[in-house]
Amino acid sequence: MTDALAAAATALDAAQGVVDAGIARLADGGIDAQQVLAYDVAHAAAAVRTGRSLLEYGTKGSVEERITLAFIADALAELAGKCFGREAEWGVDAGALDPAREFTATYRSPEFLAALAGEEGPRHLGDDFEMVQDVFRRFAEEKLKPIAEHIHRHNADIPEEIISGLAEMGAFGLSISENYGGFASGDESDYIGMIVATEELSRGSLGAGGSLITRPEILARALEAGGTEEQKHEWLPKLATAEVMNAVAVTEPDYGSDVAGVKVTAKEATVDGTDGYLINGVKTWCTFGARGDVLMLLARTDPDRSAGHRGLSMFIVPKLRGDGHGFVIQQADMDGPGSGRMEGRPIDTIGYRGMHSYEISLEDWFVPAANLIGGDAGKGRGFYYQMAGFENGRLQTAARAIGVMQAAYEAAREYAANRIVFGQAVGDYQLNQAKLARMAVLIQGARQFSYEVAKLTAKGEGRLEASMVKAYVCKAAEWVTREAMQIHGGMGYAEEYDVSRYWVDARVLSIFEGADELLCLRVIARQLVEAHRAAA
């Protein structure tokens, strides 16, 4: 390790001391009584942890070292801004970060950043992953990018050839075991491969690419966690080949992250001699709800609402494909028992278009008992299957954010190189050089941390780190895409340039898969406090 990297490690120790002091304050006074502090501590902890993950990356070359130094200096400056004037609240002295002052001044200086402009740093992927990256990048360039703007502007559906093309590449089977027709081998390569593929597809289009391959994974993981062997053999091969595409119906109009409050009911019934359940109620934010062949639906099987999440069960709900701009399906038009009704109302959004989100109402929609995940043993365990389904969602969302950031950075870099203002290229001005350098630094830092989290996840660890990478990267994506738009000037606000789409797409990332505030307060801060108390 060079002297500069050793100084970076020492600076991180100072930052960690401040974070630890903040955690101790939360442990003493409670998270709910100190929500602002908890939010800031969670983000600071995520940034420091990302910086730690970069120290090894920094040993691999000169560019890698400079990226690492710039990232850690940036994280320290952000932490200093959070603490300044609030030292007593954090439980630290005013000079707590003084040991890192010189380091931060050196590697956050405009001159240092400007000299980094144009340097992205290698990813250091193995040959197999380089091949995965190449395959999915080529698909994104040739198939997704040419249609991404049309889908966004017209709120259009994802063309079927995109779905079939990804199916032929095996994209929908990346997280499904080889035993059930997928390509997952059960080691860390599954997770890293998914990150690489997701980033490249999101670079082409967040709505029509990166998010498309996450739908089957959510249901597949729920089935792998609790499904019967019959259910696994029935559904997993179909998900892996896109014979069946699924949507997720968990959120309700009055209950988002508070899943325990779910109101949609599933009551036992026998219809035309078939045992099953009648489902009634309303779900919202059902992404891909029209095109999906089935819904992964969480419903209350125990009418006693005091049972909370213990009264919830997970169902695979078959349906006909509906129109992307609203649909009504009569169950009588389908094969099998039941005479229920399903209606989908589209929820128009400013970005993240293509898959569409819906509010879906179900009236006496019949689902055979065979479609209760886990069978009788799965009754009342739907909350846990949902958690298993979303287990990798935060890591995948980070990968989606990285893809959007990379696309925005590349667009800004190209525009800055070609746009002439006051006799010189926009990219030759120090301010824009520093912006471009910081973009590349944040992207590479996020990418390397996501690889580390993937390895932890493969070992059954890393749940806290997965939340951290999601929280940190999605906030970073908002800054990167905003500044990419700013570098374009007035043209950044024009729809004819893709960068405006990247900005509105990035905005959703801190909202779905766990809203940023909830993630920081209920997950990251809580786990940090629990670890502090356990250590004490």
C-alpha positions as a printed Julia matrix, in Angstrom:
536×3 Matrix{Float64}:
   0.0     0.0     0.0
   1.39    3.42   -0.97
   1.76    6.29    1.49
  -1.23    7.99   -0.12
  -3.45    4.94    0.38
  -2.2     4.58    3.94
  -3.21    8.19    4.52
  -6.61    7.37    3.0
  -7.05    4.48    5.42
  -6.12    6.75    8.35
  -8.6     9.37    7.16
 -11.29    6.72    6.96
 -10.51    5.74   10.55
 -11.21    9.31   11.61
 -14.46    9.29    9.66
 -15.43    5.95   11.18
 -14.86    7.4    14.64
 -17.37   10.16   13.9
 -19.88    7.66   12.51
 -19.44    5.43   15.55
 -20.07    8.39   17.84
 -23.26    9.15   15.95
 -24.38    5.53   16.28
 -23.74    5.67   20.02
 -25.93    8.77   20.25
 -28.7     6.94   18.41
 -28.37    3.98   20.75
 -28.77    6.27   23.76
 -31.54    8.54   22.52
 -33.42    6.3    20.11
 -33.76    6.47   16.34
 -37.29    7.84   16.14
 -36.44   10.73   18.46
 -33.37   11.58   16.32
 -34.48   10.84   12.79
 -32.37   13.51   11.1
 -29.25   12.25   12.83
 -30.16    8.64   11.99
 -30.61    9.5     8.32
 -27.28   11.33    8.16
 -25.45    8.6    10.05
 -26.83    5.93    7.73
 -25.63    7.74    4.62
 -22.29    8.59    6.19
 -21.78    4.96    7.23
 -22.59    3.84    3.68
 -20.06    6.27    2.19
 -17.32    5.24    4.62
 -18.03    1.57    3.96
 -17.82    2.19    0.22
 -14.49    3.93    0.74
 -13.19    0.91    2.66
 -14.13   -1.34   -0.23
 -12.05    0.8    -2.59
  -8.76    0.53   -0.68
  -7.88   -2.77   -2.33
  -8.98   -1.46   -5.73
  -6.58    1.44   -5.25
  -3.6    -0.93   -5.09
  -4.17   -2.19   -8.65
  -2.77    0.75  -10.6
  -2.15    4.48  -10.75
  -5.59    5.42  -12.05
  -7.26    3.11   -9.55
  -5.31    4.74   -6.73
  -6.28    8.27   -7.78
  -9.95    7.26   -8.07
  -9.8     5.76   -4.58
  -8.17    8.84   -3.1
 -10.68   11.17   -4.74
 -13.64    9.06   -3.59
 -12.51    8.91    0.04
 -11.73   12.64    0.11
 -15.2    13.35   -1.28
 -16.83   11.12    1.35
 -14.93   12.91    4.12
 -15.99   16.33    2.85
 -19.63   15.17    2.77
 -19.35   13.91    6.34
 -17.76   17.16    7.49
 -20.72   19.04    6.02
 -23.15   16.86    7.94
 -21.33   17.43   11.24
 -20.4    21.1    10.99
 -22.27   23.03   13.68
 -23.89   19.82   14.9
 -20.93   18.27   16.68
 -22.79   17.99   19.98
 -25.64   16.18   18.26
 -23.16   13.71   16.77
 -21.3    13.39   20.09
 -17.93   14.53   18.75
 -15.51   17.4    19.31
 -15.26   20.19   16.76
 -11.89   18.85   15.61
 -12.92   15.23   15.22
 -12.08   15.22   11.52
  -8.89   17.29   11.81
  -6.68   14.21   11.21
  -8.27   13.94    7.77
  -8.16   17.65    6.88
  -4.87   17.64    4.96
  -5.77   14.46    3.1
  -9.14   15.87    2.09
  -7.62   19.18    0.97
  -5.09   17.39   -1.22
  -7.34   14.89   -2.95
 -10.46   17.0    -3.23
  -8.66   19.96   -4.69
  -9.91   21.22   -8.07
  -6.5    20.57   -9.59
  -6.46   16.93   -8.52
  -9.99   16.33   -9.75
  -9.51   18.17  -13.03
  -6.45   16.03  -13.76
  -8.63   12.95  -13.36
 -11.11   14.06  -16.03
 -11.58   11.36  -18.66
 -10.27    8.59  -16.4
 -12.86    5.93  -15.53
 -10.59    3.2   -14.26
 -10.82   -0.49  -15.22
 -13.46   -2.67  -13.61
 -11.12   -5.59  -13.03
 -13.69   -8.2   -13.95
 -12.65  -11.76  -14.73
 -12.73  -12.97  -18.33
 -16.11  -14.66  -17.89
 -17.68  -11.47  -16.62
 -16.03   -9.42  -19.34
 -17.81  -11.7   -21.8
 -21.12  -11.2   -19.97
 -20.57   -7.46  -20.06
 -19.78   -7.52  -23.77
 -22.85   -9.59  -24.66
 -25.29   -7.44  -22.72
 -23.67   -4.17  -23.75
 -23.99   -5.16  -27.38
 -27.66   -6.03  -26.88
 -28.23   -2.68  -25.13
 -26.49   -0.77  -27.91
 -28.18   -2.56  -30.8
 -31.65   -3.26  -29.41
 -32.42   -1.02  -26.43
 -30.85    2.35  -27.16
 -32.57    2.79  -30.56
 -36.03    2.43  -28.98
 -35.47    3.79  -25.46
 -36.37    7.38  -26.27
 -39.5     6.38  -28.2
 -40.7     4.28  -25.26
 -40.04    7.16  -22.88
 -41.68    9.92  -24.9
 -44.75    7.93  -25.9
 -45.07    5.89  -22.7
 -45.03    2.89  -25.03
 -44.91   -0.8   -24.21
 -41.71   -2.82  -24.34
 -41.62   -4.53  -27.76
 -42.02   -8.29  -27.63
 -38.78   -8.74  -29.58
 -36.88   -7.26  -26.62
 -38.4    -9.84  -24.29
 -37.78  -12.72  -26.7
 -34.26  -11.49  -27.4
 -33.35  -11.42  -23.72
 -34.97  -14.82  -23.26
 -32.78  -16.27  -26.01
 -29.73  -14.88  -24.21
 -30.79  -16.59  -20.99
 -31.25  -13.27  -19.17
 -34.35  -14.4   -17.31
 -32.65  -17.5   -15.97
 -29.58  -15.85  -14.47
 -30.87  -16.29  -10.91
 -32.69  -19.6   -11.41
 -30.92  -22.81  -10.51
 -29.65  -25.12  -13.23
 -31.84  -27.79  -11.63
 -34.92  -25.86  -12.74
 -33.9   -24.75  -16.2
 -31.87  -21.67  -15.31
 -28.17  -20.85  -15.31
 -27.4   -20.18  -11.64
 -24.71  -22.42  -10.16
 -25.1   -21.29   -6.56
 -21.89  -19.3    -6.1
 -20.83  -15.66   -6.19
 -20.63  -15.67   -9.99
 -24.46  -15.69  -10.07
 -24.62  -12.4    -8.21
 -21.76  -10.67  -10.0
 -23.1   -11.83  -13.36
 -26.5   -10.37  -12.5
 -24.92   -7.05  -11.5
 -22.94   -6.85  -14.72
 -25.94   -7.74  -16.9
 -28.25   -5.36  -15.02
 -25.82   -2.46  -15.3
 -25.39   -2.89  -19.04
 -29.11   -3.23  -19.73
 -29.86   -0.2   -17.53
 -27.25    1.75  -19.44
 -29.39    1.1   -22.53
 -32.74    1.71  -20.82
 -33.76    1.54  -17.18
 -37.42    0.8   -17.87
 -37.13   -1.4   -20.94
 -33.94   -3.23  -20.02
 -32.42   -3.19  -16.56
 -35.67   -3.59  -14.67
 -37.15   -6.14  -17.03
 -34.93   -8.98  -15.86
 -35.61   -8.35  -12.18
 -39.27   -9.45  -12.31
 -38.66  -13.2   -12.72
 -35.9   -13.15  -10.14
 -38.23  -11.84   -7.43
 -40.74  -14.66   -7.94
 -38.0   -17.23   -8.49
 -36.35  -16.43   -5.16
 -39.68  -16.58   -3.36
 -40.33  -20.0    -4.89
 -36.85  -21.21   -4.05
 -37.34  -20.04   -0.45
 -40.71  -21.65    0.18
 -42.19  -23.31   -2.88
 -42.98  -27.0    -3.03
 -41.01  -29.14   -5.45
 -44.08  -29.35   -7.66
 -44.32  -25.56   -7.75
 -40.64  -25.16   -8.51
 -40.77  -27.62  -11.39
 -43.95  -26.01  -12.67
 -42.97  -22.34  -12.6
 -39.19  -21.89  -12.53
 -38.5   -23.33  -16.02
 -41.26  -21.12  -17.42
 -39.81  -18.05  -15.75
 -36.31  -18.88  -16.99
 -37.46  -18.96  -20.62
 -39.99  -16.08  -20.36
 -42.79  -18.47  -21.25
 -44.32  -16.86  -18.17
 -43.59  -13.25  -17.23
 -44.61  -12.04  -13.79
 -45.52   -8.82  -12.05
 -45.35   -8.18   -8.31
 -48.47   -7.19   -6.36
 -47.46   -6.42   -2.77
 -47.95   -2.69   -2.19
 -51.43   -1.34   -1.43
 -52.81    2.21   -1.61
 -52.55    2.68    2.18
 -49.67    0.3     2.82
 -46.33    0.63    1.06
 -43.37   -0.45    3.13
 -45.7    -1.24    6.04
 -46.45   -4.67    4.61
 -47.93   -5.94    7.87
 -50.97   -3.77    7.24
 -51.96   -5.48    3.96
 -55.74   -5.53    3.51
 -56.25   -7.62    0.35
 -57.93  -10.82    1.46
 -57.73  -14.42    0.3
 -60.59  -16.54    1.65
 -60.81  -20.27    1.24
 -63.45  -21.36   -1.26
 -64.33  -24.24   -3.56
 -65.28  -23.29   -7.11
 -66.44  -25.87   -9.66
 -65.01  -28.62   -7.47
 -61.57  -27.0    -7.14
 -60.28  -25.93   -3.73
 -58.66  -22.54   -3.57
 -59.05  -18.93   -2.54
 -61.14  -15.93   -3.56
 -59.06  -12.78   -3.62
 -60.53   -9.33   -3.09
 -58.94   -5.92   -2.75
 -56.66   -3.4    -4.42
 -52.93   -3.48   -5.1
 -50.9    -0.55   -6.41
 -47.53    0.06   -8.04
 -47.73   -3.3    -9.8
 -44.95   -2.83  -12.31
 -45.46   -4.82  -15.53
 -48.97   -5.64  -14.31
 -50.57   -5.62  -17.78
 -48.0    -7.66  -19.7
 -47.43  -10.11  -16.86
 -48.92  -13.58  -17.22
 -49.05  -14.02  -13.44
 -49.03  -11.82  -10.37
 -46.89  -12.62   -7.35
 -49.54  -11.46   -4.89
 -49.38  -11.04   -1.12
 -52.77  -11.41    0.59
 -54.19  -11.81    4.07
 -55.34  -15.38    4.75
 -55.87  -14.76    8.47
 -58.8   -12.32    8.89
 -57.47  -11.3    12.31
 -55.51   -8.16   11.4
 -53.74   -8.25   14.76
 -51.77  -11.2    13.35
 -49.79   -8.65   11.3
 -47.33  -10.17    8.85
 -47.93  -13.63   10.32
 -51.36  -13.65    8.69
 -50.09  -13.12    5.13
 -49.63  -15.67    2.36
 -48.11  -15.47   -1.12
 -49.93  -16.58   -4.26
 -49.11  -17.07   -7.93
 -52.14  -15.54   -9.64
 -52.57  -16.4   -13.34
 -54.14  -13.76  -15.58
 -54.54  -12.85  -19.23
 -52.25  -10.25  -20.71
 -53.83   -6.81  -20.65
 -53.43   -3.6   -22.6
 -50.55   -1.41  -21.5
 -52.81    1.6   -20.99
 -55.44   -0.06  -18.82
 -57.23   -3.39  -18.81
 -60.23   -5.32  -17.58
 -60.05   -9.12  -17.43
 -62.99  -11.42  -16.83
 -61.89  -14.7   -15.32
 -64.65  -16.47  -17.26
 -62.59  -15.82  -20.41
 -59.74  -17.93  -19.03
 -59.36  -21.67  -18.86
 -60.22  -23.05  -15.45
 -62.66  -22.26  -12.64
 -63.65  -18.83  -11.44
 -65.78  -15.88  -12.51
 -63.88  -13.01  -10.93
 -62.89   -9.65  -12.35
 -59.53   -7.9   -12.5
 -59.09   -4.27  -13.53
 -55.81   -2.45  -14.03
 -55.52    1.34  -14.01
 -52.18    2.7   -15.26
 -50.23    5.09  -13.04
 -48.5     7.63  -15.27
 -44.98    8.53  -14.17
 -42.44   11.15  -15.2
 -39.83    8.52  -15.98
 -39.11    4.8   -15.73
 -41.49    4.1   -18.59
 -42.0     0.98  -20.64
 -42.96   -1.56  -18.03
 -45.8     0.63  -16.68
 -47.15    0.53  -13.16
 -50.77   -0.17  -12.27
 -53.35   -0.04   -9.58
 -55.06   -3.42   -9.82
 -58.39   -4.28   -8.25
 -59.51   -7.87   -7.83
 -63.1    -8.95   -7.24
 -63.67  -12.59   -6.27
 -60.65  -13.63   -8.33
 -60.23  -17.38   -7.81
 -56.8   -18.91   -7.3
 -56.38  -22.69   -6.95
 -54.86  -23.92   -3.69
 -51.97  -25.33   -5.73
 -50.87  -21.73   -6.35
 -50.38  -20.9    -2.67
 -46.59  -20.78   -2.43
 -45.46  -23.51   -0.08
 -48.87  -25.19   -0.07
 -50.47  -25.65    3.33
 -47.08  -25.25    4.99
 -46.7   -21.85    3.34
 -49.92  -20.44    4.71
 -49.1   -17.43    6.86
 -45.49  -17.31    5.62
 -46.01  -14.96    2.69
 -44.14  -12.11    4.35
 -40.99  -14.22    4.6
 -41.27  -15.39    1.0
 -41.67  -11.79   -0.07
 -38.53  -10.85    1.87
 -36.66  -13.68    0.17
 -37.96  -12.5    -3.19
 -36.71   -8.98   -2.6
 -33.49  -10.1    -0.89
 -31.33   -9.26   -3.87
 -33.51   -6.36   -5.01
 -31.48   -3.66   -3.28
 -28.23   -4.87   -4.79
 -29.87   -5.05   -8.21
 -31.25   -1.56   -7.79
 -27.72   -0.34   -7.13
 -26.64   -2.01  -10.37
 -29.49   -0.29  -12.2
 -28.38    3.05  -10.75
 -24.8     2.43  -11.87
 -26.01    1.72  -15.42
 -28.02    4.95  -15.55
 -25.08    6.92  -14.12
 -22.7     5.4   -16.66
 -24.99    6.34  -19.53
 -25.33    9.91  -18.23
 -21.57   10.24  -17.7
 -20.8     9.02  -21.22
 -23.33   11.44  -22.7
 -21.89   14.36  -20.71
 -18.31   13.47  -21.59
 -19.1    13.28  -25.31
 -21.08   16.52  -25.3
 -18.36   18.31  -23.32
 -15.73   17.23  -25.83
 -17.67   18.54  -28.85
 -19.55   21.6   -27.61
 -17.57   24.83  -28.12
 -18.28   27.8   -25.84
 -16.22   31.01  -25.81
 -13.72   29.48  -28.17
 -13.01   26.21  -26.39
 -14.65   22.88  -25.65
 -16.94   22.78  -22.62
 -14.89   19.87  -21.34
 -11.72   22.0   -21.24
 -13.03   24.22  -18.44
 -11.83   23.27  -14.98
 -15.3    23.25  -13.44
 -16.59   20.72  -15.95
 -13.4    18.67  -15.72
 -13.9    18.43  -11.96
 -17.56   17.46  -12.45
 -16.73   14.75  -14.98
 -13.99   13.39  -12.75
 -16.29   13.24   -9.73
 -18.92   11.45  -11.82
 -16.43    8.76  -12.84
 -15.14    8.44   -9.27
 -18.63    7.97   -7.81
 -19.56    5.44  -10.49
 -16.46    3.33  -10.04
 -16.72    3.47   -6.27
 -20.33    2.31   -6.43
 -19.46   -0.42   -8.91
 -16.6    -1.86   -6.88
 -18.65   -1.83   -3.68
 -21.49   -3.63   -5.47
 -19.06   -6.37   -6.5
 -17.98   -6.78   -2.87
 -21.59   -6.91   -1.68
 -22.3    -9.58   -4.31
 -19.58  -11.76   -2.84
 -20.95  -11.26    0.67
 -24.48  -12.05   -0.47
 -23.32  -15.3    -2.04
 -22.06  -16.37    1.39
 -25.37  -15.54    3.03
 -24.01  -12.29    4.44
 -24.08   -8.63    3.44
 -27.68   -7.66    4.19
 -26.58   -4.42    5.84
 -24.1    -3.74    3.05
 -26.77   -4.36    0.4
 -28.92   -1.69    2.02
 -25.94    0.63    2.24
 -24.99    0.29   -1.4
 -28.59    0.89   -2.47
 -28.91    4.01   -0.31
 -25.58    5.48   -1.35
 -25.67    4.73   -5.05
 -29.23    5.87   -5.69
 -28.54    9.26   -4.13
 -25.33    9.51   -6.14
 -27.28    8.77   -9.32
 -29.4    11.86   -8.76
 -26.3    14.06   -8.61
 -24.54   12.43  -11.56
 -27.54   12.65  -13.88
 -28.3    16.21  -12.8
 -24.77   17.37  -13.51
 -24.71   15.48  -16.81
 -27.81   17.45  -17.78
 -26.21   20.68  -16.55
 -23.12   20.13  -18.68
 -25.45   19.97  -21.69
 -26.81   23.4   -20.78
 -30.12   24.24  -22.44
 -29.94   21.13  -24.61
 -29.96   19.02  -21.47
 -33.52   20.13  -20.94
 -34.52   19.1   -24.46
 -36.09   15.71  -24.98
 -34.02   15.13  -28.09
 -31.04   14.47  -25.83
 -31.1    11.25  -23.82
 -29.63   12.93  -20.76
 -33.02   14.4   -19.79
 -34.42   10.85  -19.64
 -31.55    9.65  -17.48
 -32.32   12.38  -14.96
 -36.02   11.56  -14.55
 -35.26    7.83  -14.54
 -32.67    8.24  -11.79
 -35.19    9.99   -9.59
 -37.18    6.81   -8.99
 -34.21    4.87   -7.68
 -34.34    6.37   -4.17
 -38.05    5.59   -3.98
 -38.6     1.99   -5.03
 -37.12   -1.15   -3.44
 -37.39    0.68   -0.12
 -37.72    4.47    0.03
 -34.44    6.11    1.0
 -35.73    7.49    4.3
 -37.24    4.18    5.35
 -34.12    2.3     4.3
 -31.88    4.6     6.31
 -34.01    4.77    9.46
 -35.63    1.35    9.64
 -32.9    -0.81    8.17
 -29.42    0.74    8.14
 -29.57    2.84   11.32
 -31.4     0.11   13.2
 -28.82   -2.55   12.28
 -25.96   -0.21   13.14
 -27.49    0.46   16.56
 -28.12   -3.24   17.15
 -24.5    -4.04   16.31
 -23.31   -1.25   18.63
 -25.39   -2.59   21.51
 -24.23   -6.14   20.89
 -20.59   -5.02   20.93
 -21.16   -3.03   24.13
